[in-house]
Amino acid sequence: MQQFQSFEQFYPFYLREHANPVCRALHYIGSSLVLLVLAYVLLSQQWLWLWTLPLIGYGFAWLGHFGFEHNRPATFKYPFYSLAADWVMYKDFLTGQLSRKLNAALAQQ
């Protein structure tokens, strides 16, 4: 894997590692469930459920990588950049910016 000096360098790599739409969909499902469980925990004060957040988020993401993308999750080598990129990709998806950014990242290959 490459070495990255900034998140701006990392994010196009991250997007290329998520070219498969099913993999991305599983990331979005996991991220959405993380937000729902976090809201439940905060509203109900059922703090015990916090342990499920990494399991939900990473479980769906890793299923996408191993089952559909057939690559090793970037989390294993770049845990902090990868976590940030998960949420940026989710934001880009929700705001309609993802197609443009993904196409630009794929063109860099």
DAURBEL-V693645 format. One record per helix or strand of 2 or more residues. SS is the DSSP state (hx for helix, st for strand). FROM is the first residue (numbers start at 1). LEN is the number of residues. Records with the same first field share a line. If there is no record, write none. Layout:
SS: FROM-LEN / FROM-LEN
//
This chain:
hx: 7-10 / 21-24 / 47-23 / 74-3 / 79-16 / 98-10
//
